[in-house]
């Protein structure tokens, strides 16, 4: 069933969204991107004559009631975004009466799902090494099903529009779908767009395909790198992982970040790329700093010849040119992870060069997908969000999808 085909008139829809928005110390939302992302789905249900039950998590309260993670703080913001008053259920598992009383066009927001350990389905207060852990895990899985069944009982249909948690087999993202037949469960508009974006990158590739993987550690990206190795024409590896590769090849990297236990892995990636005919682009020069702050003294030096006491903090000018050359002729582009410490303006040039090259390629007809919090923050910082094809809302979910893993939140609906 698709959201466009479903008849919501007179029905109650329970919708899983990702309203895990950042709040300041006064409980004020500092970035409402996730709320805005869910609006097309939520407004469609209301406009079609349905009643709306919204559920989400916030933060990591680990199965306990923690005031700073209460969704009560965002009721006014959600009301304003939807243009209609939003009721609030103080306890997500005891909202049956409020849900039953909802009329067409009315909205109920449930309290944080993760106040209940059953949402994540992990035993609390028992170590994995404890002999009793497996029994506790089994009991928790049974409790998780009951929790999901309770949530399902509030509504006639279920909509999952939370791509950011689609890689988790939680009560509200996957288990709940078992309590609705195929005609009464569906993906929301945001989820549909995210799944389509991943398919464009992995299944509908237009060549050349350039992937840019940045960030501090090669270990966190290895699954993605290996899956992409059979698909890409150009693979740019940048950011902090640059220096693990430089050291693996015998370079001097000063006090730059490095995974010393991944040097063999770095060499293996280089060998894999060569064997598969992938153009592997690594930074040849860098901006090095004598301190980790925006005002530090800097110098440009080879990535494999960084002086003692200095650390690589951004891609150098020659590297930026090489990155741009591999990006600007591409027809499919994936970017995950910055080229340097872009949070500091003085070390943002490498990431900005990547963003500019992607924008240029997109202007010339390429399909570009930006995913992962830091990459999204980059394109927003540089004012280029409207010059790329798609910006993903799901960090971990997107990465697991690109690794080729099945996302439980999608499989629970699409099979």
C-alpha positions in Angstrom: 0.0 0.0 0.0 1.2 3.5 -0.8 0.3 6.7 1.1 -1.2 8.1 -2.0 -3.5 5.2 -2.5 -4.7 4.8 1.1 -8.1 6.3 2.1 -7.5 8.1 5.4 -11.0 9.6 5.7 -12.5 8.6 9.0 -9.4 6.6 10.0 -6.8 7.0 12.7 -3.2 6.8 11.5 -0.3 6.2 13.9 2.8 7.7 12.3 6.4 7.0 13.3 8.4 10.2 12.7 11.9 11.2 13.7 11.4 14.3 15.9 14.7 13.8 17.7 15.5 17.5 17.2 18.3 19.4 18.9 17.2 21.6 21.8 19.1 24.4 23.6 19.4 24.6 27.4 16.0 26.3 27.4 14.3 23.5 25.5 14.0 25.6 22.3 14.5 23.8 19.0 17.7 24.9 17.3 17.2 23.0 14.0 13.6 22.0 12.9 14.7 20.1 9.7 13.3 16.8 10.9 9.9 18.3 11.8 9.7 20.0 8.4 10.7 16.8 6.7 7.7 14.9 8.1 5.2 17.7 7.3 4.1 16.4 3.8 3.1 13.0 5.3 1.4 14.5 8.3 -0.5 17.2 6.4 -1.6 14.7 3.7 -3.3 12.5 6.4 -5.1 15.5 7.9 -6.2 16.9 4.6 -7.6 13.5 3.6 -9.8 13.5 6.7 -7.8 11.3 9.0 -6.9 11.7 12.6 -3.2 11.7 13.5 -1.3 10.0 16.3 2.4 11.0 16.1 5.1 9.0 17.9 8.9 9.6 18.1 11.9 9.1 20.3 14.2 11.9 21.6 17.7 11.4 22.9 18.8 8.3 24.8 16.9 8.1 28.1 17.7 4.3 28.2 14.2 3.2 29.3 13.8 5.9 32.0 11.8 9.1 32.3 14.3 11.9 31.8 12.7 15.4 31.7 15.2 16.9 29.2 14.1 14.3 26.6 10.4 15.0 26.9 8.6 15.6 23.7 6.3 17.9 25.6 8.9 20.6 24.8 8.1 20.5 21.1 4.3 20.4 21.2 4.0 24.2 20.4 6.5 23.9 17.5 4.7 20.9 16.0 1.4 22.7 16.4 2.8 25.8 14.6 4.3 23.6 11.8 1.0 21.7 11.2 -1.2 24.8 11.7 -3.4 23.0 14.1 -3.5 22.4 17.9 -1.6 19.3 19.0 -2.8 17.3 22.0 -0.2 15.5 24.2 -0.2 12.1 25.8 2.0 12.1 28.9 2.6 8.3 28.6 2.9 6.7 25.2 1.7 3.3 26.5 -1.4 4.7 28.3 -2.9 6.8 25.6 -5.8 4.5 24.5 -8.5 6.9 25.8 -7.0 10.0 24.2 -6.5 8.1 20.9 -10.1 6.8 20.9 -11.5 10.3 21.4 -9.6 11.8 18.4 -11.8 13.2 15.7 -10.9 13.7 12.0 -8.4 16.5 11.6 -7.2 16.2 15.3 -3.6 15.4 16.3 -2.1 13.6 19.3 1.6 13.5 20.0 2.8 10.6 22.3 5.5 11.1 24.9 9.0 9.8 24.2 8.9 6.1 23.1 12.3 5.4 24.6 11.1 6.1 28.1 10.2 2.4 27.8 13.0 -0.1 27.4 10.6 -2.2 25.3 10.9 0.3 22.5 14.6 -0.6 21.8 14.0 -4.2 23.0 17.3 -4.4 25.0 17.5 -5.8 28.6 18.3 -3.0 31.0 20.6 -3.3 34.0 22.2 -6.7 33.0 25.5 -7.2 31.4 25.8 -9.2 28.2 28.4 -11.5 29.9 25.9 -12.4 32.6 24.6 -16.0 32.3 21.0 -14.7 32.8 21.3 -12.3 29.8 19.9 -14.5 27.2 16.8 -15.2 29.3 16.4 -11.5 30.0 16.7 -10.8 26.3 14.0 -13.4 25.4 11.7 -11.8 28.0 12.4 -8.4 26.7 11.5 -9.4 23.1 8.2 -10.7 24.4 7.6 -7.4 26.2 8.6 -5.5 23.1 5.8 -7.3 21.1 3.3 -6.3 23.8 4.4 -2.7 23.7 4.2 -2.6 19.9 0.7 -4.2 20.1 -0.4 -1.5 22.5 0.8 1.2 20.2 -0.9 -0.5 17.2 -4.2 -0.7 19.1 -4.5 3.1 18.9 -5.0 3.3 15.2 -6.4 1.8 12.0 -3.3 2.1 10.0 0.5 2.5 10.4 2.8 4.9 8.5 6.6 4.8 9.0 8.2 8.1 8.0 11.3 7.9 10.2 14.2 7.0 7.9 16.7 8.1 10.6 15.7 5.0 12.7 14.9 2.6 9.8 18.0 0.6 10.6 16.7 -0.3 14.1 14.4 -3.1 14.8 12.5 -1.2 17.4 8.9 -1.6 18.6 7.7 1.5 16.7 9.9 1.2 13.6 9.4 -2.5 12.7 7.6 -4.7 15.3 4.4 -2.6 15.2 4.0 -3.4 11.5 3.2 -7.0 12.4 -0.1 -5.9 13.8 -1.3 -4.3 10.5 -2.1 -6.2 7.3 -0.4 -5.2 4.0 -3.4 -2.9 3.1 -3.0 -0.8 6.3 0.7 -0.1 6.6 2.8 2.1 4.3 5.9 4.3 4.0 5.5 8.0 4.4 6.6 10.5 1.8 10.0 11.1 3.4 10.7 7.4 3.7 9.7 6.9 0.0 12.1 9.6 -1.0 15.0 8.2 1.0 14.5 4.7 -0.3 14.4 6.1 -3.9 17.6 8.1 -3.2 19.4 5.0 -2.1 18.2 3.1 -5.1 19.4 5.9 -7.4 22.9 5.5 -5.9 23.1 1.7 -5.8 20.7 0.5 -8.6 20.2 3.3 -11.1 23.9 4.3 -11.5 24.7 6.8 -14.3 28.5 6.8 -14.9 31.0 8.0 -13.9 30.1 7.4 -10.3 32.1 9.2 -7.7 31.8 8.6 -3.9 33.4 10.8 -1.3 34.0 9.2 2.1 35.3 11.5 4.8 35.5 11.6 8.5 38.0 10.6 11.1 38.1 6.9 11.0 38.5 4.3 8.2 37.1 1.6 10.6 33.6 3.2 10.7 33.4 3.4 6.9 35.0 0.1 5.9 31.7 -1.7 5.2 30.6 1.1 3.0 33.9 1.4 1.2 34.0 -2.3 0.4 30.4 -2.3 -0.9 31.1 0.8 -3.0 34.3 -0.7 -4.4 32.3 -2.8 -6.8 30.1 0.1 -7.9 32.2 3.3 -8.2 34.5 4.7 -10.8 36.2 7.2 -8.5 36.5 6.9 -4.7 37.8 9.9 -2.7 38.9 9.1 0.8 39.5 12.3 2.9 39.3 13.8 6.3 41.0 12.3 9.3 41.3 8.8 7.7 43.8 10.4 5.3 46.6 10.1 7.9 46.0 6.4 8.5 46.7 5.9 4.8 49.7 8.2 4.8 51.3 6.4 7.8 50.5 3.0 6.3 52.5 4.0 3.3 55.5 5.0 5.5 54.7 8.7 5.8 55.3 11.0 8.7 52.0 12.4 10.1 53.1 14.4 13.2 50.3 14.3 15.8 47.5 13.8 13.2 44.7 11.5 14.0 45.5 7.9 13.1 44.2 4.4 13.6 47.4 2.5 14.2 45.6 -0.9 14.2 44.1 -0.2 10.8 47.3 0.3 8.8 47.1 -3.1 7.1 43.4 -2.4 6.3 44.4 0.9 4.6 46.9 -0.9 2.4 44.3 -3.6 1.6 41.8 -0.9 0.5 44.5 0.6 -1.8 45.2 -2.9 -3.3 41.4 -3.6 -3.7 40.9 -0.3 -5.6 43.8 -1.2 -7.9 42.6 -4.7 -8.5 39.0 -3.5 -9.3 40.1 -0.6 -11.5 38.8 2.1 -9.2 40.4 5.5 -9.3 41.3 6.0 -5.6 41.9 9.6 -4.8 43.8 10.4 -1.5 45.0 13.7 -0.3 48.5 14.5 -1.3 48.9 17.7 0.7 47.2 19.1 3.8 46.7 22.1 5.9 48.5 21.4 9.2 48.0 23.2 12.4 50.0 23.5 15.6 46.9 23.4 17.8 43.3 22.2 17.5 41.6 25.6 17.3 40.6 28.1 14.6 43.3 30.5 15.5 46.2 28.0 15.3 49.3 28.6 13.2 49.0 26.7 9.9 51.2 25.5 7.1 50.6 23.6 3.9 52.7 20.4 3.6 52.6 17.0 2.0 50.1 14.6 3.8 53.0 12.2 4.4 55.5 14.7 5.7 53.8 16.6 8.5 56.3 18.0 11.0 56.5 16.8 14.6 53.9 18.6 16.8 51.7 19.5 13.9 48.4 17.8 12.8 46.6 17.6 9.5 43.2 19.5 9.8 42.1 20.0 6.2 42.9 19.0 2.6 45.5 21.1 0.9 45.2 23.1 -2.4 46.5 20.3 -4.6 44.2 17.8 -3.0 41.2 20.1 -3.5 42.0 20.2 -7.2 42.2 16.4 -7.4 38.9 16.0 -5.5 37.2 18.5 -7.8 38.5 16.8 -10.9 37.1 13.4 -9.8 33.7 15.0 -8.9 33.0 17.5 -11.7 32.8 15.0 -14.5 30.6 12.5 -12.5 27.0 11.7 -13.2 26.3 10.0 -9.9 27.8 11.4 -6.7 27.6 10.3 -3.0 29.1 12.3 -0.2 29.5 11.2 3.3 31.9 12.9 5.7 33.9 16.2 5.5 37.5 16.7 4.3 38.6 18.5 7.4 37.6 20.2 10.6 35.0 22.2 8.8 33.5 23.5 12.0 36.5 25.9 12.2 36.2 28.4 9.4 39.9 28.3 8.7 39.9 24.6 8.1 36.7 24.4 6.0 38.3 25.0 2.5 38.6 21.3 1.6 35.0 20.5 2.5 33.8 23.7 0.7 35.8 22.7 -2.5 34.0 19.3 -2.4 30.6 21.0 -2.0 31.3 23.4 -4.8 32.4 20.7 -7.2 29.2 18.6 -6.3 27.0 21.7 -6.9 28.7 22.3 -10.3 28.3 18.6 -11.3 24.6 18.7 -10.2 24.1 21.8 -12.3 25.4 19.8 -15.2 23.0 17.0 -14.8 24.6 14.7 -12.1 22.5 13.0 -9.4 24.0 13.9 -6.0 23.1 12.4 -2.7 24.5 14.0 0.5 24.2 11.9 3.7 25.4 11.9 7.2 25.2 14.7 9.7 28.5 16.4 9.0 28.1 16.4 5.3 24.6 17.8 5.6 26.0 20.5 8.0 28.7 21.3 5.4 26.3 21.9 2.5 24.0 24.0 4.9 27.0 26.0 6.2 28.1 26.8 2.6 24.6 27.6 1.5 24.5 24.9 -1.2 21.6 22.8 0.0 19.5 23.8 -2.9 22.2 22.9 -5.4 22.3 19.2 -4.8 19.8 16.5 -5.8 19.0 15.1 -2.4 20.0 15.5 1.3 19.3 12.4 3.4 17.9 12.8 6.9 19.2 9.4 8.0 22.8 9.1 9.1 23.2 5.5 10.3 20.3 4.3 8.2 21.7 5.7 5.0 25.1 4.2 5.7 23.7 0.8 6.4 21.6 0.9 3.3 24.7 1.9 1.2 26.5 -1.0 2.9 23.9 -3.2 1.3 22.1 -4.1 4.5 18.4 -4.6 4.8 16.7 -1.9 6.8 14.2 -3.4 9.3 11.9 -0.3 9.1 11.6 -0.7 5.4 11.4 -4.5 5.2 8.6 -4.5 7.8 6.4 -2.7 5.3 7.8 -3.7 1.9 8.8 -7.2 2.8 
